[in-house]
Amino acid sequence: QATFEYTVAVVTGNNTAGTNITGAGGTPNLDAQLSDYSAVSDANFAKYVWIFYNGRKERGGPNLAAGHDVYPGDSKANGDLKFTHTVKDGDQIQMIYWD
């Protein structure tokens, strides 16, 4: 049976590119935790984890070096993400995840 999850969170502060965006533990900067996607390898991030930023589909990549819009953050289990652009207070992040 495949897993399918849709989660939404609102950014709770201004964050520069490369900041770990998280809704759990440490210093959260989201009002809710995004889905646990720890079953997905970095190489398959773009295929199984779709991120929308303020309604616009972001191009996922395995890491910063790929030069895409978004890539895995510090903890996949917490739904953490990192972006190659500024993430601003009040903006919305939507995650669609399946495996």
ROKOLSE-66009 format. One record per residue: residue number from 0; x, y, z of N, C-alpha, C, O in turn; residue in three letters. Coordinates in steps of 0.2 Angstrom, whole numbers, plus 5000, padded with zeros to 4 digits. Example, Ala and Ser with C-alpha at 12.3 -4.5 7.8 and 13.67 -1.06 7.14 Angstrom:
# ROKOLSE-66009
(site 0,(5066,4972,5039),(5062,4978,5039),(5066,4984,5039),(5071,4983,5042),"ALA")
(site 1,(5064,4989,5035),(5068,4995,5036),(5064,5000,5039),(5067,5006,5040),"SER")
This chain:
# ROKOLSE-66009
(site 0,(5004,4994,5000),(5000,5000,5000),(5004,5006,5000),(5009,5007,5004),"GLN")
(site 1,(5003,5011,4995),(5007,5017,4995),(5005,5022,5000),(4999,5022,5002),"ALA")
(site 2,(5009,5026,5002),(5008,5031,5007),(5007,5038,5003),(5011,5039,4998),"THR")
(site 3,(5002,5042,5005),(5001,5048,5002),(4999,5053,5007),(4994,5052,5011),"PHE")
(site 4,(5003,5059,5007),(5001,5064,5013),(5002,5071,5010),(5006,5072,5005),"GLU")
(site 5,(4997,5075,5012),(4997,5082,5010),(4997,5086,5017),(4993,5085,5021),"TYR")
(site 6,(5002,5090,5017),(5002,5095,5023),(5004,5102,5021),(5006,5103,5016),"THR")
(site 7,(5001,5106,5025),(5002,5113,5024),(5005,5117,5031),(5003,5115,5036),"VAL")
(site 8,(5009,5122,5030),(5012,5125,5035),(5013,5133,5033),(5014,5134,5027),"ALA")
(site 9,(5013,5137,5038),(5014,5144,5037),(5021,5146,5040),(5022,5144,5046),"VAL")
(site 10,(5025,5150,5037),(5031,5152,5039),(5030,5157,5045),(5026,5162,5044),"VAL")
(site 11,(5034,5156,5050),(5033,5161,5056),(5039,5165,5057),(5040,5168,5063),"THR")
(site 12,(5043,5167,5052),(5048,5172,5052),(5052,5172,5046),(5051,5168,5041),"GLY")
(site 13,(5056,5177,5045),(5060,5178,5039),(5066,5174,5039),(5070,5174,5044),"ASN")
(site 14,(5068,5170,5034),(5073,5166,5034),(5077,5166,5027),(5074,5167,5022),"ASN")
(site 15,(5084,5167,5028),(5088,5167,5022),(5089,5160,5018),(5087,5155,5021),"THR")
(site 16,(5091,5161,5012),(5092,5154,5009),(5097,5150,5013),(5101,5152,5016),"ALA")
(site 17,(5095,5143,5012),(5099,5138,5016),(5097,5137,5023),(5100,5133,5026),"GLY")
(site 18,(5093,5141,5026),(5090,5140,5033),(5086,5134,5033),(5082,5132,5029),"THR")
(site 19,(5087,5130,5038),(5083,5124,5039),(5076,5126,5041),(5075,5129,5046),"ASN")
(site 20,(5071,5124,5037),(5064,5126,5038),(5061,5120,5042),(5060,5115,5039),"ILE")
(site 21,(5058,5121,5048),(5056,5115,5052),(5050,5117,5056),(5049,5123,5058),"THR")
(site 22,(5046,5113,5057),(5040,5114,5062),(5041,5110,5068),(5036,5110,5073),"GLY")
(site 23,(5046,5107,5069),(5047,5103,5075),(5054,5104,5078),(5059,5106,5075),"ALA")
(site 24,(5055,5103,5085),(5061,5103,5088),(5065,5110,5087),(5063,5114,5084),"GLY")
(site 25,(5071,5110,5090),(5076,5116,5089),(5072,5122,5089),(5069,5124,5094),"GLY")
(site 26,(5073,5126,5084),(5070,5133,5083),(5065,5132,5077),(5067,5134,5072),"THR")
(site 27,(5059,5130,5079),(5054,5130,5073),(5053,5137,5070),(5052,5142,5073),"PRO")
(site 28,(5052,5136,5063),(5050,5142,5059),(5044,5141,5055),(5043,5145,5050),"ASN")
(site 29,(5040,5136,5057),(5034,5134,5053),(5028,5134,5059),(5030,5132,5065),"LEU")
(site 30,(5022,5135,5057),(5017,5134,5062),(5014,5127,5063),(5010,5125,5067),"ASP")
(site 31,(5017,5122,5059),(5015,5115,5059),(5021,5111,5056),(5025,5114,5052),"ALA")
(site 32,(5021,5105,5058),(5026,5100,5055),(5024,5098,5049),(5018,5096,5048),"GLN")
(site 33,(5028,5097,5044),(5027,5094,5037),(5028,5087,5038),(5030,5084,5043),"LEU")
(site 34,(5026,5083,5033),(5026,5076,5033),(5033,5073,5033),(5038,5076,5031),"SER")
(site 35,(5033,5067,5037),(5040,5063,5037),(5041,5060,5031),(5037,5056,5028),"ASP")
(site 36,(5046,5062,5027),(5048,5059,5021),(5055,5055,5021),(5058,5054,5017),"TYR")
(site 37,(5056,5052,5027),(5063,5049,5029),(5063,5043,5024),(5069,5040,5024),"SER")
(site 38,(5058,5040,5022),(5059,5034,5018),(5061,5035,5011),(5063,5031,5007),"ALA")
(site 39,(5062,5042,5009),(5064,5044,5002),(5071,5046,5002),(5074,5050,5006),"VAL")
(site 40,(5075,5043,4997),(5082,5044,4997),(5083,5052,4994),(5078,5054,4991),"SER")
(site 41,(5089,5055,4995),(5090,5061,4992),(5089,5061,4985),(5086,5066,4982),"ASP")
(site 42,(5091,5056,4982),(5091,5055,4974),(5084,5055,4972),(5082,5057,4966),"ALA")
(site 43,(5079,5053,4976),(5072,5053,4974),(5068,5058,4977),(5062,5058,4976),"ASN")
(site 44,(5071,5063,4980),(5067,5068,4983),(5062,5072,4978),(5056,5073,4980),"PHE")
(site 45,(5065,5074,4972),(5061,5077,4968),(5055,5073,4965),(5050,5076,4963),"ALA")
(site 46,(5056,5067,4965),(5051,5062,4962),(5045,5061,4967),(5039,5061,4965),"LYS")
(site 47,(5046,5060,4973),(5041,5058,4978),(5039,5064,4983),(5035,5063,4987),"TYR")
(site 48,(5043,5070,4983),(5041,5075,4988),(5040,5081,4984),(5045,5084,4981),"VAL")
(site 49,(5034,5083,4983),(5033,5090,4979),(5031,5095,4984),(5027,5095,4989),"TRP")
(site 50,(5035,5101,4983),(5034,5107,4987),(5031,5112,4983),(5033,5114,4977),"ILE")
(site 51,(5026,5116,4986),(5023,5122,4983),(5024,5127,4988),(5023,5127,4994),"PHE")
(site 52,(5027,5133,4985),(5029,5139,4990),(5024,5144,4987),(5025,5147,4982),"TYR")
(site 53,(5019,5146,4992),(5014,5151,4990),(5011,5149,4983),(5009,5153,4979),"ASN")
(site 54,(5009,5143,4983),(5005,5140,4977),(5009,5139,4971),(5007,5136,4966),"GLY")
(site 55,(5016,5140,4971),(5020,5139,4965),(5024,5133,4966),(5028,5132,4971),"ARG")
(site 56,(5024,5128,4962),(5028,5122,4962),(5035,5124,4962),(5038,5127,4957),"LYS")
(site 57,(5039,5121,4967),(5046,5122,4967),(5050,5116,4964),(5047,5110,4964),"GLU")
(site 58,(5055,5117,4961),(5059,5112,4958),(5064,5109,4963),(5068,5112,4966),"ARG")
(site 59,(5063,5103,4965),(5066,5099,4970),(5073,5096,4968),(5074,5095,4962),"GLY")
(site 60,(5078,5096,4972),(5084,5093,4971),(5087,5089,4976),(5084,5090,4982),"GLY")
(site 61,(5092,5085,4975),(5094,5081,4981),(5099,5085,4986),(5099,5082,4992),"PRO")
(site 62,(5101,5090,4984),(5105,5094,4988),(5106,5101,4985),(5104,5103,4980),"ASN")
(site 63,(5110,5106,4989),(5111,5113,4987),(5115,5113,4980),(5113,5117,4976),"LEU")
(site 64,(5120,5108,4979),(5124,5108,4973),(5120,5107,4967),(5122,5109,4961),"ALA")
(site 65,(5114,5104,4967),(5109,5103,4961),(5107,5110,4959),(5105,5110,4953),"ALA")
(site 66,(5107,5115,4963),(5105,5122,4960),(5097,5123,4959),(5095,5127,4956),"GLY")
(site 67,(5093,5118,4962),(5086,5119,4962),(5083,5123,4967),(5087,5126,4971),"HIS")
(site 68,(5076,5123,4967),(5073,5128,4972),(5073,5125,4979),(5074,5129,4984),"ASP")
(site 69,(5072,5119,4980),(5071,5116,4987),(5075,5109,4987),(5075,5106,4982),"VAL")
(site 70,(5077,5108,4993),(5081,5101,4994),(5080,5099,5002),(5077,5103,5006),"TYR")
(site 71,(5081,5093,5003),(5080,5090,5010),(5084,5094,5015),(5089,5097,5014),"PRO")
(site 72,(5080,5095,5021),(5083,5099,5027),(5087,5094,5031),(5088,5088,5029),"GLY")
(site 73,(5088,5096,5037),(5092,5093,5042),(5089,5086,5045),(5092,5081,5046),"ASP")
(site 74,(5082,5086,5045),(5078,5080,5047),(5072,5078,5043),(5067,5082,5043),"SER")
(site 75,(5073,5073,5039),(5068,5071,5035),(5062,5069,5039),(5056,5070,5037),"LYS")
(site 76,(5063,5066,5045),(5058,5063,5049),(5053,5069,5052),(5048,5068,5053),"ALA")
(site 77,(5056,5075,5052),(5053,5081,5054),(5050,5085,5049),(5047,5090,5050),"ASN")
(site 78,(5051,5083,5042),(5048,5086,5037),(5052,5092,5035),(5050,5097,5031),"GLY")
(site 79,(5058,5093,5037),(5063,5099,5036),(5064,5100,5029),(5065,5095,5025),"ASP")
(site 80,(5065,5106,5027),(5067,5108,5020),(5072,5113,5020),(5072,5117,5025),"LEU")
(site 81,(5075,5114,5015),(5080,5120,5014),(5078,5123,5007),(5077,5119,5002),"LYS")
(site 82,(5078,5129,5006),(5077,5133,5000),(5083,5136,4998),(5087,5138,5002),"PHE")
(site 83,(5083,5138,4991),(5089,5141,4988),(5087,5149,4988),(5091,5153,4985),"THR")
(site 84,(5081,5151,4991),(5079,5158,4991),(5076,5159,4998),(5076,5155,5002),"HIS")
(site 85,(5075,5166,4999),(5072,5168,5005),(5065,5165,5006),(5061,5165,5001),"THR")
(site 86,(5064,5163,5012),(5057,5161,5014),(5055,5166,5019),(5058,5167,5025),"VAL")
(site 87,(5049,5169,5018),(5047,5175,5022),(5041,5173,5027),(5037,5169,5025),"LYS")
(site 88,(5041,5177,5032),(5035,5177,5037),(5028,5177,5034),(5027,5182,5030),"ASP")
(site 89,(5024,5172,5035),(5017,5173,5033),(5016,5169,5026),(5011,5168,5024),"GLY")
(site 90,(5022,5167,5023),(5021,5163,5017),(5019,5156,5018),(5020,5153,5024),"ASP")
(site 91,(5016,5152,5013),(5014,5146,5014),(5018,5140,5011),(5020,5141,5005),"GLN")
(site 92,(5019,5135,5014),(5022,5129,5011),(5018,5123,5011),(5015,5121,5016),"ILE")
(site 93,(5017,5120,5005),(5013,5114,5005),(5017,5109,5002),(5021,5109,4998),"GLN")
(site 94,(5016,5103,5005),(5020,5097,5004),(5015,5091,5002),(5010,5090,5005),"MET")
(site 95,(5017,5088,4996),(5013,5082,4994),(5019,5077,4994),(5024,5077,4990),"ILE")
(site 96,(5018,5071,4998),(5023,5066,4998),(5019,5059,4997),(5014,5058,4999),"TYR")
(site 97,(5022,5055,4993),(5020,5048,4992),(5026,5044,4991),(5031,5046,4989),"TRP")
(site 98,(5025,5037,4992),(5030,5032,4991),(5027,5026,4988),(5031,5021,4987),"ASP")
